[in-house]
């Protein structure tokens, strides 16, 4: 699909927040530890629906990414939409994967999924300090055949 002249102008004038979320997308899709250290504050707090307590810092965030990768080795998140405010970004991700590992106590089914995830990020001094994530766990469970 050709890129419109207006789209090229938007890409060329990406804000720092747009560049930050693009790097973040690379980080979650590669589990790159150096990118995580660059993007996530050491005292950052992350809330995940599968964890009873918030996780902290780059290692905490990568824990969730690795947990998802262990269940869905080909998992990918792609930016669908975002709203940027000063020090806050709301993101809608398209998330896809194949259930080829244990997930929430359920063995691999080999089935694929495609869901949307909503995340609300807070930033401070150019780093992520908070993430409240709302992945479509129900959609994943149904599409992978774990829940029928």
C-alpha positions in Angstrom: 0.0 0.0 0.0 1.5 3.4 -1.0 2.3 5.9 1.7 0.5 9.1 1.3 2.3 12.4 1.2 0.6 13.4 4.5 1.7 10.1 6.1 5.3 10.7 5.1 5.1 14.2 6.7 3.7 12.6 9.9 6.5 10.0 10.1 9.2 12.7 9.5 7.8 14.8 12.3 7.4 12.0 14.9 7.3 13.3 18.4 9.7 12.0 21.1 6.8 10.0 22.5 6.1 8.3 19.1 9.8 7.4 18.9 9.7 6.1 22.4 6.6 3.9 21.8 8.3 2.6 18.5 11.4 1.6 20.5 9.1 0.1 23.2 7.4 -2.0 20.5 10.8 -3.3 19.4 11.7 -4.1 23.0 8.6 -6.2 23.7 8.8 -8.0 20.4 12.5 -8.9 20.9 12.7 -9.0 24.8 15.9 -6.9 24.3 17.4 -6.3 27.8 19.4 -3.3 26.8 16.4 -1.6 25.3 14.4 -2.4 28.4 17.1 -0.8 30.6 17.1 2.2 28.3 13.3 2.7 28.2 12.1 1.5 31.7 12.9 3.3 34.9 14.4 1.1 37.7 11.5 2.0 40.0 8.8 1.6 37.4 5.7 -0.4 38.4 3.7 -2.6 36.1 0.3 -4.2 36.7 -0.4 -7.5 34.8 -3.7 -9.4 35.2 -1.8 -12.7 35.6 0.2 -11.4 38.6 -1.3 -10.7 42.1 1.3 -8.0 42.8 2.8 -5.3 40.6 6.2 -6.0 38.9 9.0 -3.5 39.1 11.7 -2.2 36.7 13.0 -3.5 33.4 13.4 -7.0 34.8 9.8 -7.1 36.0 8.6 -6.0 32.6 10.7 -8.5 30.8 9.4 -11.2 33.2 5.9 -10.7 31.7 7.3 -10.6 28.2 9.2 -13.9 28.8 6.2 -15.5 30.4 4.1 -14.7 27.3 7.0 -15.9 25.0 7.2 -19.3 26.9 3.5 -19.9 26.1 3.5 -18.3 22.6 7.0 -18.3 21.2 6.0 -16.3 18.1 4.0 -13.6 20.0 4.1 -10.2 18.5 2.6 -6.8 19.5 2.0 -4.2 16.8 0.8 -0.7 17.4 -2.8 -0.2 16.2 -3.5 3.2 17.7 -2.2 5.5 20.4 -3.2 8.7 22.2 -0.4 10.8 23.6 -0.7 13.3 26.4 2.0 15.0 28.4 3.8 12.1 30.3 1.0 9.6 29.3 0.4 7.3 26.4 -2.6 5.1 25.8 -2.0 2.3 23.3 -4.1 -0.2 21.5 -1.9 -3.2 20.4 -2.8 -5.9 17.9 -1.3 -9.1 19.5 -0.9 -12.4 17.7 0.7 -15.7 18.6 0.6 -19.5 18.5 -0.1 -21.5 21.7 3.0 -23.7 21.7 3.8 -23.8 25.4 2.1 -24.0 28.7 -0.2 -21.0 29.5 -1.9 -20.5 32.9 -1.5 -24.2 33.6 -2.8 -25.4 30.2 -0.7 -27.4 27.8 -0.1 -26.1 24.2 -2.9 -26.5 21.8 -1.1 -25.3 18.6 -3.9 -22.9 17.9 -3.3 -19.2 17.0 -4.9 -16.1 18.3 -5.3 -12.4 17.3 -6.5 -10.0 20.0 -6.3 -6.4 21.0 -4.6 -5.2 24.1 -5.0 -1.8 25.8 -2.1 -0.3 27.8 -1.8 2.9 29.7 1.7 4.1 30.2 3.0 6.9 32.4 6.4 8.5 31.6 8.9 10.5 33.6 12.0 12.0 32.1 11.6 10.0 28.9 11.3 6.6 30.6 8.3 4.4 31.4 7.4 4.5 35.1 4.0 2.7 35.0 2.0 0.4 32.8 -1.5 -0.7 33.5 -2.2 -3.4 30.9 -5.5 -4.9 29.9 -4.8 -7.7 27.4 -7.7 -9.7 26.0 -7.0 -12.8 28.1 -10.5 -14.1 27.4 -10.0 -13.8 23.7 -6.7 -15.7 23.9 -8.3 -18.5 26.0 -11.2 -18.9 23.6 -9.1 -18.7 20.4 -6.5 -21.1 21.6 -9.2 -23.6 22.7 -8.3 -23.5 26.4 -11.8 -22.2 27.1 -14.8 -23.4 25.1 
